[in-house]
Amino acid sequence: MTSPTADPSMAAIGKSQPRVDGPLKVTGSAKYTSDHGFPGMLYAVPVGATVASGTIEAIDTARARQMPGVRAIFKRGDLGKISPITPDFASMYTDEPRPPLDDDVVRYWGQYVALAVADTFEQAKAAADAVAVTYKAEVANVDHHLGADAPNVVSERGDADAGFAGAPVTIDVTYAIATETHNPIETHASIAVPEGDMLTLYETSQGVVNHRNVVAEMLGLPRDKVRVVSKFLGSGFGSKLFPWSHSPLAGAAALSLKMPVKLVLSRPMMFHSVGHRPRTEQRIRIGATAEGKLVSLRHDYVNATSILDDYVENCGEATPHMYSVPNLRVTSGLAKRNIGTPTSMRGPGAVPGLFALEAAMDELALKLGIDPVELRMRNEPAVDEGTGLPFTSRHFQECMTIGAQRFGWAGRDAKVGAMRRGGLTLGWGMAACSWLAARFDCSASIELRDDGTVRVASAVQDIGTGTYTAMAQMAAELAGVEVEKVEVALGDTDLPAGPVSGGSMLTSSLVKPITDAVAVAGQKLISKLAASKSSPFGGAKPADLKFSGGRLTGGGAGSASLRFDEALRAAGLKSVSGEGSAEGTFPPKQQPEFSSHSFGAHFVEVTWQPEVARLRVTRMVSVIDAGRIINPLAARNQIEGALVMGIGMALFEGTEYDPQNGAPMNASLADYVVPVNADVPALEVHFIEYPDFEQNPLGARGVGEIGLAGTAAAITNAVHHATGTRCRELPLRIEQLL
Ligand code: MOS
């Protein structure tokens, strides 16, 4: 990859900074949630339903209760009241607000019906297995045909039907994407520790403050009596954004037994009750002129959701702003299934949506005989035509131009199967990507110390993406110290309130609070120094002093300049601190003035060996326009990880539900196939940097999810170019190519 052009006036921002928490992780001293232990800690193992639809007739715990080490077997009614919540994104949110053990109805396979607690994990597991549950089973509906009922209008302009009917060239195609299950290597875990009237939860959480609010409400505790800690996360991909019912279950068990309780989900449980990207079916209709100008675009989609919850996979998120088209209609619908509640999975909405849209654009390009890059160039909008708002910054055409150059796209022979290398058929495909850019409400604090070190803190999380490092870079830049001098505190509700690590929005959300916190601390330093007769600034008017880059300058003599640690020592102070907070733009509190998105383009090469039906992804080039890049090393890593997920989405991933009983059949890492190193080629990631100051004072939009958007389409477009087979259902199966 090429590093973006770093701003020479900045010392820490824009530099490829290895992770500040890296040494802790590689030496094994980083404590992940399930690494915590407490005196007297008990182990809890949930009992999951073995039907996907029905009613619990009886739960016989007699045998389990007699087993060695068993402290309790909880079933409905045994655990005190766990209350449902009303999800509200600004205050407390979960995709599955039904409390655990709330009634005797089973709505999906693996739904918790009881909880075994014992002295050891093995005893708890044995006891959970010995709980005998009888069900009145009903036929579970896990039908993967979702139907076409998409009644909700998401976006509309002009007359899409008339535009389509009158268009000289049309395509009408339907795409489906299998259910995908998040598989962070660290499974979900909760350790609930009651102490006096406090309950501390060690959690695998992408959002400690929201988690605290949800669990406090469910357990009927004041928020200030619940603390949530999540210092290191073995990733989440969205599955850990919001609490799932095992967490209040662990909390309620700990309160009931007055002992610490640890509950760690097994890998199969990860497929039952902690979310997934639901199956989607999307129909795209495009009408165009013979010259390739779009005249009509329809995008109608349906996603599967659970029986109780209306989770919407917002596939049409990017459709209204991606291309210029006068007539557009985007609609959505839901199909209820006996499957656990879906949730956000990396790039929710736009990722499945852009698979369909970008595959359809490729189909249209082929039909028109226009190069796929050129077709997109011809439909570049001047503004976001979905909202009529100007873009804060959109350099999509430049992404395509640079990507095409780096990939060598000009050498492409558009004829299917015409390109060959070393006895293999080559396929070259490309696709666009887009992801929203926004900020959450966020606050942070800073402490400047007399030994030249700095502490920056916020109740946010580092889910493996590099938040510790980005916060250290921001504090280092603003305080004028090396990154090594910064201590970062996060992942604890005792710190200033911060948002979820989600939507690729956290880095952007942190910029202004940290900037303001440093400025507040600087002002305090100015007041102290001006008031201190013995300091070099003694007697100066505070208004004549300036704090910038960690230095205090100005004053009567006009030439004094002290770094904050020198200034603190001069004033006889150990430290000075400040807090900052900033309002977010997501969800929007007022009518936005701009359309705010990142953009990019992916170029993919596959090789196809028809004699042995061997398909490989051999090259990927991605160019991403995401504003200023704070840490090119971590940002590249984010996009690379997303590209790997794109290979998984296109070629491997899919959760299969048994039509007989509704159980996920491939609920293990052996059977749920994800890409391994041998499946992943060299990845070339390039950032183009146009700082976007509508976002924050650094102009950073945040990266992560955008790398997965469009990637599966670029791959299947390349597969078509190599083989002539159009894959409209993910994952692609080799049978389709035979
Ligand atoms: Mo991401 S799906 O916002 O964790």
Residues whose N, C-alpha, C, O or C-beta is under 5 A from the ligand:
A	BS01	MOS	F237 G238 S344 M345 R346 G347 P348 S501 G502 G503 S504
